[in-house]
Amino acid sequence: MANHLRFVGRTVMVQNGNVDAAYSVLNRILVQDGVTDAVRRSRYYEKPTKKRRRLAYEACRRVYCAEMARKIAFLSRATRQDPWLGC
């Protein structure tokens, strides 16, 4: 059932014969899912050292982005107390 829902959620419908808009929506979906990057990477052989470096870079980037998002969410809380009272 989960696979079916994912398929339905990723279906692009052409409305009023507007293929260009549907194509742009499809491209956006493929980029978000990482399909275009995977196809681009698999087009040519990737050396094992380059693959290790790329995977390490992607892991570091994920950690950095998650930590930065956590810090931003902490600073932008609505219930945060004013650090400089009386200024």
Secondary structure, 3 states (H helix, E strand, C coil): CHHHHHHHHCCCCCCCCCHHHHHHHHHHHHHHHCHHHHHHHHCCCCCHHHHHHHHHHHHHHHHHHHHHHHHHHHHCCCCCCCCCCCC
